[in-house]
Amino acid sequence: MVEYEAGVYTGDAQLEEWPVTLEALRSLQAHAIVPGRGESMKGAANVNKALDYTKRWVETLFACGKEAVAQNMDLKAAMAHTRKKMDPIFGHVFIYEHCLPFDVSRAYDEAKGIKNPRIWTAERDQEMWASLQA
């Protein structure tokens, strides 16, 4: 749900709803949080840094997906579009390259109106990689 200075896997997420969930977590006013990846965040300021980081990732990703769909891009073009915005901000973090193809695929799907994430089957995985490398 929360990451810090690491890739955020969103391949089976509800991107539109995720920021609201992060704000609900923020309202708990936690004094510590252990992200799925990244260092433990102690103190309210650091907890908020992790929440802000994750929220920025999710919102940037989903905005790129919506822009790609609005401009009638295919998945490969959507990936290139997303990289232009995300690489400068997140390109240096742990497992960024691993997460991004799955994240872009999900953002693209959700922006196209596929509310519930599609299951990642071997066939779907092959289809995604073929689309990105075409």
GUKOL-956507 format. One line per 2 residues: number of its first residue (from 1); for each residue x, z, y of N, C-alpha, C. Coordinates in nm, 2 decimals, decimal comma. Layout:
BEGIN
NUM> X:Z:Y:X:Z:Y:X:Z:Y | ...
***
This chain:
BEGIN
1> 0,08:0,00:-0,12:0,00:0,00:0,00:0,09:0,00:0,13 | 0,20:0,07:0,12:0,29:0,08:0,24:0,43:0,05:0,19
3> 0,50:-0,03:0,27:0,64:-0,05:0,25:0,72:-0,03:0,37 | 0,85:-0,02:0,36:0,93:-0,01:0,48:1,06:-0,08:0,46
5> 1,10:-0,18:0,54:1,22:-0,25:0,53:1,24:-0,31:0,39 | 1,13:-0,36:0,34:1,13:-0,44:0,21:1,01:-0,53:0,21
7> 1,02:-0,63:0,12:0,91:-0,73:0,11:0,78:-0,65:0,07 | 0,67:-0,70:0,12:0,54:-0,65:0,09:0,47:-0,75:0,00
9> 0,45:-0,71:-0,12:0,38:-0,80:-0,22:0,23:-0,80:-0,19 | 0,18:-0,91:-0,16:0,03:-0,92:-0,12:-0,03:-1,03:-0,21
11> 0,03:-1,07:-0,32:-0,02:-1,18:-0,40:-0,16:-1,16:-0,46 | -0,21:-1,04:-0,46:-0,34:-1,01:-0,51:-0,42:-0,91:-0,42
13> -0,39:-0,93:-0,29:-0,44:-0,83:-0,19:-0,57:-0,88:-0,12 | -0,63:-0,79:-0,05:-0,74:-0,82:0,04:-0,68:-0,81:0,18
15> -0,62:-0,92:0,23:-0,54:-0,92:0,35:-0,62:-0,88:0,48 | -0,75:-0,93:0,48:-0,83:-0,90:0,60:-0,86:-0,75:0,61
17> -0,87:-0,68:0,50:-0,91:-0,54:0,49:-0,79:-0,45:0,50 | -0,67:-0,49:0,46:-0,56:-0,41:0,45:-0,52:-0,33:0,58
19> -0,52:-0,40:0,70:-0,49:-0,32:0,82:-0,59:-0,21:0,85 | -0,71:-0,22:0,81:-0,81:-0,12:0,83:-0,78:0,00:0,74
21> -0,73:-0,03:0,62:-0,69:0,07:0,52:-0,57:0,15:0,57 | -0,48:0,07:0,63:-0,36:0,13:0,69:-0,39:0,23:0,80
23> -0,49:0,19:0,88:-0,53:0,28:0,99:-0,60:0,40:0,93 | -0,67:0,39:0,82:-0,74:0,51:0,76:-0,63:0,60:0,71
25> -0,52:0,55:0,65:-0,41:0,63:0,61:-0,34:0,70:0,73 | -0,33:0,62:0,84:-0,27:0,68:0,96:-0,35:0,80:1,01
27> -0,49:0,79:1,00:-0,57:0,90:1,05:-0,55:1,03:0,97 | -0,49:1,02:0,85:-0,47:1,14:0,78:-0,35:1,22:0,84
29> -0,28:1,16:0,93:-0,17:1,23:1,00:-0,07:1,29:0,91 | -0,03:1,22:0,81:0,07:1,26:0,71:0,20:1,29:0,78
31> 0,27:1,39:0,72:0,41:1,43:0,77:0,52:1,36:0,69 | 0,48:1,30:0,58:0,57:1,22:0,50:0,50:1,12:0,42
33> 0,57:1,01:0,38:0,51:0,90:0,30:0,62:0,84:0,22 | 0,59:0,81:0,10:0,69:0,74:0,01:0,64:0,60:-0,01
35> 0,70:0,51:0,06:0,66:0,37:0,04:0,69:0,32:-0,10 | 0,62:0,21:-0,14:0,64:0,15:-0,27:0,79:0,10:-0,28
37> 0,84:0,06:-0,17:0,99:0,02:-0,16:1,04:0,07:-0,03 | 1,16:0,10:-0,02:1,22:0,15:0,10:1,23:0,30:0,09
39> 1,30:0,36:0,19:1,33:0,50:0,20:1,20:0,58:0,22 | 1,21:0,71:0,18:1,10:0,80:0,21:1,10:0,83:0,36
41> 0,98:0,83:0,41:0,96:0,84:0,56:0,91:0,98:0,59 | 0,99:1,06:0,65:0,96:1,20:0,68:0,94:1,22:0,83
43> 0,83:1,29:0,87:0,80:1,31:1,01:0,70:1,21:1,05 | 0,61:1,25:1,14:0,50:1,16:1,19:0,55:1,03:1,24
45> 0,66:1,03:1,32:0,71:0,91:1,38:0,75:0,81:1,27 | 0,82:0,86:1,17:0,86:0,77:1,06:0,75:0,72:0,98
47> 0,65:0,81:0,95:0,53:0,76:0,88:0,47:0,65:0,95 | 0,45:0,66:1,08:0,39:0,56:1,16:0,48:0,43:1,17
49> 0,61:0,44:1,16:0,70:0,32:1,15:0,67:0,25:1,02 | 0,65:0,32:0,91:0,62:0,25:0,79:0,48:0,18:0,79
51> 0,39:0,25:0,84:0,25:0,19:0,86:0,25:0,07:0,95 | 0,33:0,08:1,06:0,34:-0,03:1,16:0,41:-0,15:1,09
53> 0,51:-0,12:1,02:0,59:-0,23:0,95:0,50:-0,31:0,85 | 0,43:-0,23:0,77:0,34:-0,30:0,67:0,23:-0,37:0,74
55> 0,17:-0,31:0,84:0,06:-0,38:0,91:0,11:-0,51:0,98 | 0,23:-0,50:1,04:0,28:-0,62:1,10:0,30:-0,73:1,00
57> 0,35:-0,70:0,88:0,37:-0,80:0,78:0,24:-0,86:0,74 | 0,14:-0,78:0,71:0,01:-0,83:0,66:-0,06:-0,91:0,77
59> -0,06:-0,86:0,89:-0,12:-0,94:1,00:-0,05:-1,07:1,03 | 0,08:-1,07:1,03:0,15:-1,19:1,06:0,13:-1,29:0,95
61> 0,14:-1,25:0,82:0,11:-1,33:0,71:-0,03:-1,39:0,71 | -0,13:-1,31:0,73:-0,26:-1,36:0,73:-0,29:-1,46:0,85
63> -0,24:-1,43:0,96:-0,25:-1,51:1,08:-0,19:-1,65:1,05 | -0,08:-1,65:0,98:-0,02:-1,78:0,94:-0,10:-1,86:0,84
65> -0,16:-1,78:0,75:-0,25:-1,85:0,65:-0,37:-1,91:0,72 | -0,43:-1,84:0,81:-0,54:-1,89:0,89:-0,51:-2,01:0,97
67> -0,39:-2,01:1,04:-0,34:-2,12:1,11:-0,32:-2,24:1,02 | -0,26:-2,22:0,91:-0,23:-2,33:0,82:-0,36:-2,40:0,77
69> -0,46:-2,32:0,73:-0,59:-2,37:0,69:-0,66:-2,45:0,80 | -0,65:-2,39:0,92:-0,72:-2,45:1,04:-0,66:-2,59:1,07
71> -0,53:-2,60:1,04:-0,45:-2,72:1,07:-0,45:-2,82:0,94 | -0,53:-2,78:0,84:-0,54:-2,86:0,72:-0,40:-2,88:0,65
73> -0,32:-2,78:0,65:-0,19:-2,79:0,58:-0,21:-2,77:0,43 | -0,12:-2,83:0,35:-0,12:-2,80:0,21:-0,03:-2,67:0,20
75> -0,02:-2,62:0,07:0,05:-2,50:0,05:0,20:-2,50:0,09 | 0,26:-2,62:0,06:0,40:-2,63:0,10:0,42:-2,62:0,25
77> 0,33:-2,69:0,33:0,34:-2,69:0,47:0,31:-2,55:0,52 | 0,21:-2,48:0,46:0,18:-2,34:0,49:0,30:-2,25:0,48
79> 0,37:-2,27:0,37:0,49:-2,19:0,35:0,59:-2,21:0,46 | 0,62:-2,34:0,50:0,71:-2,37:0,60:0,66:-2,31:0,74
81> 0,54:-2,32:0,76:0,48:-2,26:0,88:0,50:-2,11:0,89 | 0,47:-2,05:0,78:0,48:-1,90:0,77:0,62:-1,86:0,78
83> 0,72:-1,93:0,72:0,86:-1,89:0,73:0,91:-1,90:0,88 | 0,86:-1,99:0,95:0,90:-2,00:1,09:0,87:-1,87:1,17
85> 0,76:-1,81:1,13:0,72:-1,68:1,20:0,77:-1,56:1,14 | 0,78:-1,56:1,00:0,82:-1,44:0,93:0,97:-1,42:0,91
87> 1,04:-1,53:0,89:1,19:-1,52:0,86:1,26:-1,45:0,97 | 1,23:-1,48:1,10:1,31:-1,40:1,21:1,28:-1,25:1,21
89> 1,16:-1,21:1,16:1,13:-1,07:1,16:1,17:-1,00:1,03 | 1,14:-1,07:0,92:1,15:-1,00:0,79:1,25:-1,06:0,70
91> 1,31:-1,17:0,73:1,39:-1,25:0,64:1,51:-1,17:0,58 | 1,55:-1,06:0,65:1,66:-0,99:0,61:1,63:-0,88:0,50
93> 1,50:-0,85:0,48:1,47:-0,73:0,40:1,47:-0,76:0,25 | 1,49:-0,65:0,17:1,49:-0,65:0,03:1,37:-0,72:-0,03
95> 1,38:-0,81:-0,12:1,28:-0,89:-0,20:1,19:-0,97:-0,11 | 1,23:-1,00:0,01:1,15:-1,09:0,09:1,13:-1,23:0,02
97> 1,24:-1,29:-0,02:1,23:-1,42:-0,09:1,14:-1,42:-0,21 | 1,15:-1,31:-0,28:1,06:-1,30:-0,40:0,91:-1,29:-0,37
99> 0,88:-1,21:-0,27:0,74:-1,18:-0,24:0,67:-1,30:-0,17 | 0,75:-1,37:-0,08:0,69:-1,46:0,01:0,60:-1,57:-0,05
101> 0,65:-1,64:-0,16:0,56:-1,75:-0,22:0,43:-1,69:-0,26 | 0,42:-1,58:-0,33:0,30:-1,52:-0,37:0,21:-1,48:-0,26
103> 0,28:-1,42:-0,15:0,20:-1,38:-0,03:0,14:-1,50:0,04 | 0,22:-1,60:0,06:0,17:-1,72:0,13:0,05:-1,78:0,05
105> 0,07:-1,79:-0,08:-0,04:-1,84:-0,16:-0,17:-1,76:-0,15 | -0,16:-1,63:-0,15:-0,28:-1,54:-0,13:-0,33:-1,56:0,01
107> -0,25:-1,56:0,11:-0,30:-1,57:0,25:-0,37:-1,70:0,27 | -0,32:-1,81:0,21:-0,38:-1,94:0,22:-0,51:-1,94:0,15
109> -0,52:-1,88:0,03:-0,65:-1,87:-0,04:-0,75:-1,79:0,04 | -0,71:-1,68:0,09:-0,81:-1,59:0,16:-0,85:-1,66:0,29
111> -0,76:-1,73:0,35:-0,80:-1,81:0,48:-0,89:-1,92:0,44 | -0,89:-1,97:0,32:-0,98:-2,08:0,28:-1,11:-2,02:0,23
113> -1,13:-1,89:0,23:-1,26:-1,83:0,20:-1,26:-1,77:0,06 | -1,15:-1,77:-0,01:-1,14:-1,71:-0,15:-1,12:-1,56:-0,13
115> -1,23:-1,49:-0,12:-1,23:-1,34:-0,09:-1,16:-1,26:-0,20 | -1,19:-1,28:-0,32:-1,14:-1,21:-0,43:-1,01:-1,28:-0,48
117> -0,90:-1,21:-0,49:-0,78:-1,28:-0,54:-0,79:-1,34:-0,67 | -0,73:-1,45:-0,69:-0,73:-1,52:-0,82:-0,63:-1,45:-0,91
119> -0,65:-1,44:-1,04:-0,56:-1,38:-1,13:-0,44:-1,47:-1,15 | -0,32:-1,41:-1,15:-0,20:-1,48:-1,17:-0,18:-1,51:-1,32
121> -0,21:-1,63:-1,36:-0,19:-1,67:-1,49:-0,06:-1,75:-1,49 | -0,01:-1,78:-1,61:0,11:-1,86:-1,62:0,09:-2,00:-1,56
123> -0,03:-2,05:-1,58:-0,07:-2,18:-1,53:-0,07:-2,18:-1,38 | -0,13:-2,08:-1,32:-0,14:-2,07:-1,18:0,00:-2,05:-1,12
125> 0,08:-1,98:-1,18:0,22:-1,96:-1,14:0,29:-2,10:-1,13 | 0,28:-2,17:-1,24:0,34:-2,30:-1,24:0,28:-2,40:-1,14
127> 0,15:-2,39:-1,12:0,09:-2,47:-1,01:0,14:-2,44:-0,88 | 0,16:-2,31:-0,85:0,21:-2,27:-0,72:0,35:-2,32:-0,69
129> 0,44:-2,30:-0,79:0,57:-2,35:-0,78:0,58:-2,50:-0,76 | 0,50:-2,57:-0,84:0,50:-2,72:-0,83:0,45:-2,76:-0,69
131> 0,35:-2,69:-0,63:0,31:-2,72:-0,50:0,41:-2,70:-0,39 | 0,49:-2,59:-0,41:0,59:-2,55:-0,31:0,71:-2,64:-0,32
133> 0,73:-2,70:-0,43:0,85:-2,78:-0,45:0,83:-2,93:-0,44 | 0,70:-2,97:-0,43:0,66:-3,11:-0,43:0,72:-3,18:-0,30
***
